[in-house]
Amino acid sequence: MCELRPQLATRAGICLLMADIEPLKPSNTGWLVADVVPDTFAFGWTRTEVDPALIALLADPQWQPYVVFPGEGLAEGRVITQTLLADTGDKTKGGKRPLFVLLDATWPEARKMFRKSPCLDHLPVLSLQNEQLSNYRLRRSRRDDHFCTSEVAALCMALAGEVHVAETLAAYLDVFTHHYLQAKNQQPADLDDAAHQLLRSLRVGVQGMDPGSSPG
């Protein structure tokens, strides 16, 4: 996978709050986000301690953090919908950079993390309203609308206007999934399948852009 890693420039950033054993799971997709998005920050989560570096990041004036989490049951004034984020995109670009805070965990763990993280209480919550179904095949979920971390990051990047980054994240996840499942079945990866071809075409698209242009 290392030689397939896309290298993109992004304006938006990603902050991963990772449950205790999440980084150790071979099916974790947070590292895929870190491969694609240069400004990816990762912190381990515990209920009793908060990393001072996380507090400093959330207070950094260059960033506008959004906690990505369902908005049901939250105060109406705190919830930002994807439509509202898109409508204010131009203003955001003229000021702070969007920083999407993702809870990298299983759904039950993510709910606990959200409830027991006072450091996030002052931040707006981005509630994704998406009709597509998850394509993630490496873990089982009871609901098809529960997305893996890489899929959520791709949705956020698209909302921030970085469509090429979102497409690259999606293609990179498909390639990783193919490699993972082939290795699990002790089979070689097909480096010329549709997923690999798409990822290569997206990388070529970036290399062919004008130096002053943005992939977003």
C-alpha positions in Angstrom: 0.0 0.0 0.0 2.9 2.4 0.7 3.7 3.0 -3.0 0.0 3.6 -3.7 -0.3 6.4 -1.2 -1.8 9.6 -2.7 -0.1 12.9 -1.8 -2.6 15.8 -1.9 -2.7 19.4 -0.7 -5.8 20.2 1.4 -7.2 23.2 3.1 -9.4 21.4 5.5 -8.0 19.3 8.3 -9.0 16.1 10.2 -8.7 15.5 13.9 -9.1 11.9 14.9 -10.1 11.0 18.5 -9.4 7.3 18.7 -10.8 4.8 21.1 -8.2 2.9 23.2 -7.7 -0.1 20.9 -8.8 1.4 17.6 -5.3 2.1 16.3 -4.4 -1.6 16.9 -7.1 -2.9 14.6 -5.9 -4.0 11.2 -9.2 -2.9 9.7 -8.9 0.7 11.0 -9.2 3.3 8.3 -8.1 6.3 10.2 -4.5 5.8 8.9 -5.9 6.0 5.3 -7.1 9.5 6.1 -3.7 10.5 7.5 -2.1 9.2 4.3 -4.3 11.4 2.1 -4.9 14.5 4.2 -1.6 16.2 5.3 -3.2 18.0 8.3 -4.5 15.0 10.1 -4.1 15.0 13.9 -4.6 11.9 16.0 -5.2 11.6 19.7 -6.0 8.7 22.0 -9.2 9.2 24.0 -9.7 8.5 27.7 -12.5 9.5 29.9 -10.3 10.9 32.7 -7.5 12.7 30.8 -7.3 15.1 27.8 -4.2 15.6 25.8 -3.0 19.2 26.2 -2.1 19.1 22.5 -5.7 18.5 21.6 -6.9 21.4 23.7 -4.3 23.6 21.9 -5.4 22.4 18.5 -9.0 23.1 19.1 -8.1 26.6 20.3 -5.8 27.3 17.4 -7.2 30.5 15.6 -6.4 29.1 12.2 -9.0 26.4 12.6 -12.8 26.2 12.9 -13.5 22.8 14.5 -16.7 20.8 13.9 -17.5 17.7 15.8 -19.0 15.2 13.2 -21.8 13.5 15.0 -25.6 12.9 14.6 -27.5 16.0 15.7 -30.6 14.2 17.1 -31.4 15.3 20.7 -28.9 18.2 20.7 -29.6 21.9 21.1 -30.8 23.2 17.7 -28.4 26.1 17.8 -25.4 23.8 18.1 -26.1 21.6 15.1 -24.7 22.5 11.7 -26.2 20.7 8.7 -24.2 20.0 5.6 -26.4 22.5 3.7 -25.5 25.3 6.1 -21.8 24.4 5.9 -21.9 24.5 2.1 -23.7 27.8 2.2 -21.1 29.4 4.4 -18.1 27.8 2.6 -17.0 31.0 1.0 -16.9 32.8 4.3 -15.0 29.9 5.9 -12.4 30.0 3.1 -11.9 33.7 3.7 -11.2 33.1 7.4 -10.6 29.9 9.4 -9.8 26.5 7.9 -12.4 23.8 8.7 -11.2 21.1 11.0 -13.4 18.0 11.2 -13.2 16.2 14.5 -14.0 12.5 13.9 -14.6 10.0 16.7 -12.7 7.0 15.5 -14.5 4.1 17.2 -17.3 1.7 17.0 -20.8 3.3 17.2 -21.4 2.5 20.9 -17.9 3.7 21.8 -18.4 6.9 19.8 -21.6 7.7 21.6 -19.8 7.3 24.9 -16.9 9.4 23.8 -19.2 12.2 22.6 -21.1 12.3 26.0 -18.0 12.1 28.1 -15.8 14.7 26.3 -16.4 18.1 28.0 -13.6 19.5 25.8 -15.9 19.2 22.8 -19.0 20.7 24.4 -18.4 24.2 23.1 -17.9 23.1 19.5 -20.6 23.1 16.7 -21.8 19.7 15.7 -21.8 18.8 12.0 -24.7 16.4 11.4 -24.2 14.6 8.1 -27.4 13.9 6.1 -26.4 11.4 3.5 -28.6 9.0 1.6 -25.8 6.8 0.3 -25.0 3.4 1.9 -21.6 2.4 3.3 -19.3 0.4 1.1 -17.2 -0.6 4.1 -16.8 -4.4 4.1 -14.2 -5.1 6.7 -16.4 -5.0 9.8 -20.0 -5.8 10.3 -22.6 -3.2 11.3 -26.3 -3.6 11.9 -27.0 -0.5 9.8 -25.9 0.3 6.3 -25.8 4.1 7.1 -23.0 3.7 9.6 -19.8 4.8 7.9 -16.2 3.9 8.6 -13.8 6.8 9.5 -12.4 7.1 6.0 -15.9 7.4 4.5 -16.9 10.1 6.9 -13.7 12.0 6.2 -14.5 11.8 2.5 -18.0 13.2 3.1 -16.6 16.1 5.1 -14.0 16.9 2.5 -16.7 17.0 -0.2 -18.7 19.4 2.0 -15.6 21.6 2.4 -15.4 21.9 -1.4 -12.4 19.5 -1.7 -14.1 17.1 -4.1 -11.0 15.6 -5.6 -9.7 14.8 -2.1 -13.1 13.1 -1.3 -12.9 11.0 -4.5 -9.3 10.0 -3.7 -10.2 8.9 -0.2 -13.0 6.8 -1.5 -10.8 5.2 -4.2 -8.0 4.6 -1.6 -10.4 2.9 0.7 -11.5 0.6 -2.1 -7.9 -0.3 -2.9 -7.1 -1.0 0.8 -10.2 -3.1 1.1 -9.2 -5.2 -1.9 -5.7 -5.7 -0.5 -7.0 -6.6 3.0 -9.5 -9.2 1.8 -7.1 -10.7 -0.7 -4.4 -11.0 2.0 -6.9 -12.5 4.4 -7.7 -15.2 1.8 -4.0 -15.6 1.0 -4.5 -14.4 -2.6 -2.4 -11.8 -4.5 -3.9 -8.3 -5.1 -5.0 -7.4 -8.6 -3.1 -4.2 -9.2 -5.1 -3.6 -12.4 -8.6 -3.9 -11.2 -11.1 -1.0 -11.4 -10.2 0.3 -7.9 -6.5 0.6 -8.7 -7.1 2.1 -12.1 -9.4 4.8 -10.6 -6.9 5.6 -7.9 -4.1 5.9 -10.5 -6.2 8.2 -12.7 -7.0 10.5 -9.7 -3.3 10.7 -8.9 -2.4 11.5 -12.5 -5.1 14.2 -12.4 -3.4 16.0 -9.6 0.1 15.7 -11.2 -1.3 17.3 -14.4 -2.8 20.4 -12.6 -1.3 23.8 -12.9 1.1 24.5 -10.0 -1.0 27.3 -8.7 -4.3 25.4 -8.7 -5.9 23.6 -5.8 -7.1 19.9 -6.0 -10.1 21.0 -3.9 
